[in-house]
Amino acid sequence: MVDLHTLVIHHSADLGTFASIKVAHLKRGYTDIGYNGVIERDGTFVPGRPFPDKPAANSKRNTGTLAICAVGDNSGTMGLPNAQWNREQWRTIIKYTKALMTVWPDLYVCGHCDLPWASTLCPGLDIRRELEVRSVYLPI
């Protein structure tokens, strides 16, 4: 089995789409979209970089991680009204997280900003607290 230890959840900080994120990543020189998947505004999960290929979403460590990005801006810093994740996106985040935890029960789930080397607000909220409020019980 693949050694997966961390699920890192990101937000796009805009209202783009999987396609626009992929184009932006290719323009930066990536070989593919940096995320293993993107959750669109309607809650659709669009697969990205194939798993177990490591993502290119965390600047220092990607090995053993899986990165998903939900379209939107939870930080409020981009000046986008109504850009926070909606109910459909939360349903997909919860479903995806729970499914992964059935295979990797000790999976550490965090937001991009929770990584020790990160200097970002992404995903603009405390993802661990938000998941627990929504009855996703995470290992410590």
C-alpha positions as CSV (number, residue, x, y, z in Angstrom):
1,M,0.0,0.0,0.0
2,V,1.1,3.5,-0.7
3,D,2.5,5.4,2.3
4,L,0.1,8.3,2.7
5,H,0.4,10.3,5.9
6,T,-1.1,13.7,5.2
7,L,-4.1,15.2,3.4
8,V,-3.5,18.9,2.7
9,I,-6.6,21.0,1.9
10,H,-6.3,24.2,-0.1
11,H,-8.5,26.9,-1.4
12,S,-8.0,28.5,-4.8
13,A,-8.3,32.1,-3.5
14,D,-10.4,32.8,-6.6
15,L,-13.6,31.6,-8.3
16,G,-11.8,29.8,-11.2
17,T,-12.3,26.2,-12.2
18,F,-10.2,23.1,-12.5
19,A,-9.3,24.1,-16.0
20,S,-8.1,27.6,-15.1
21,I,-6.1,26.3,-12.2
22,K,-4.4,23.7,-14.4
23,V,-3.6,26.4,-17.0
24,A,-2.0,28.6,-14.3
25,H,0.0,25.7,-13.0
26,L,1.3,24.8,-16.5
27,K,2.3,28.4,-17.1
28,R,4.4,28.2,-13.9
29,G,6.2,25.2,-15.4
30,Y,4.5,22.4,-13.6
31,T,4.0,19.2,-15.7
32,D,0.4,19.0,-14.6
33,I,-2.0,20.6,-12.2
34,G,-0.4,20.7,-8.7
35,Y,-3.3,19.2,-6.9
36,N,-4.5,15.6,-6.8
37,G,-8.0,16.9,-7.2
38,V,-10.2,20.1,-7.3
39,I,-13.6,20.5,-5.8
40,E,-15.7,22.8,-8.1
41,R,-18.3,25.2,-6.7
42,D,-21.1,22.7,-7.4
43,G,-19.3,20.1,-5.3
44,T,-18.0,18.1,-8.2
45,F,-14.6,16.4,-7.5
46,V,-12.4,16.7,-10.6
47,P,-9.4,14.4,-10.4
48,G,-6.1,16.1,-10.9
49,R,-2.5,14.8,-10.7
50,P,-3.0,11.0,-10.5
51,F,-2.6,9.4,-7.1
52,P,-0.1,8.1,-5.9
53,D,1.9,10.7,-7.9
54,K,3.0,13.3,-5.4
55,P,1.3,16.7,-5.7
56,A,3.2,19.9,-6.4
57,A,1.1,21.9,-4.0
58,N,3.3,22.3,-0.9
59,S,6.5,24.1,-1.5
60,K,8.8,21.9,0.7
61,R,7.4,18.5,1.2
62,N,5.0,16.6,-1.1
63,T,6.0,13.0,-0.6
64,G,3.4,11.0,1.3
65,T,0.9,13.8,0.9
66,L,-2.3,14.2,-1.1
67,A,-3.5,17.7,-2.0
68,I,-7.0,18.8,-2.8
69,C,-8.2,22.3,-3.6
70,A,-11.7,23.6,-3.2
71,V,-12.5,26.6,-5.5
72,G,-13.2,29.7,-3.5
73,D,-11.7,32.1,-1.0
74,N,-12.3,31.5,2.8
75,S,-9.9,34.2,3.9
76,G,-11.8,37.2,2.6
77,T,-8.6,38.8,1.5
78,M,-9.4,38.6,-2.2
79,G,-12.4,40.9,-2.0
80,L,-14.7,38.2,-3.5
81,P,-18.2,38.3,-2.1
82,N,-19.8,34.9,-1.4
83,A,-16.6,33.1,-2.2
84,Q,-16.5,30.9,0.9
85,W,-17.0,27.2,0.4
86,N,-20.6,26.3,0.1
87,R,-22.6,23.3,1.3
88,E,-22.0,21.2,-1.7
89,Q,-18.2,21.7,-1.5
90,W,-18.3,20.8,2.2
91,R,-20.2,17.6,1.5
92,T,-17.5,16.6,-1.0
93,I,-14.6,17.5,1.4
94,I,-16.3,15.4,4.1
95,K,-17.0,12.5,1.8
96,Y,-13.5,12.5,0.4
97,T,-11.8,12.8,3.8
98,K,-13.8,10.0,5.4
99,A,-13.2,7.7,2.4
100,L,-9.4,8.3,2.7
101,M,-9.5,7.7,6.4
102,T,-11.1,4.3,5.9
103,V,-7.9,3.3,4.1
104,W,-5.4,5.4,6.1
105,P,-7.0,5.7,9.6
106,D,-4.1,7.7,11.0
107,L,-4.2,10.2,8.2
108,Y,-3.3,13.7,9.3
109,V,-5.7,16.2,7.8
110,C,-4.7,19.8,7.7
111,G,-5.0,23.1,5.8
112,H,-2.1,24.4,3.8
113,C,-1.5,27.1,6.4
114,D,-1.0,24.4,9.1
115,L,2.2,23.1,7.5
116,P,5.1,24.3,9.6
117,W,6.9,26.0,6.7
118,A,3.8,27.6,5.1
119,S,3.4,31.3,5.0
120,T,-0.1,31.4,3.7
121,L,-3.7,31.9,4.9
122,C,-4.8,29.0,2.7
123,P,-7.5,27.6,3.1
124,G,-8.5,30.6,5.1
125,L,-10.0,28.7,8.0
126,D,-9.1,26.1,10.6
127,I,-9.9,23.0,8.6
128,R,-9.4,20.6,11.5
129,R,-11.9,22.4,13.6
130,E,-14.4,22.9,10.8
131,L,-14.3,19.1,10.0
132,E,-14.8,18.2,13.6
133,V,-17.8,20.5,13.8
134,R,-19.1,18.6,10.8
135,S,-18.6,15.2,12.6
136,V,-15.4,14.2,11.0
137,Y,-13.3,12.9,13.9
138,L,-9.6,13.2,13.1
139,P,-6.7,11.4,14.7
140,I,-4.4,13.7,16.7
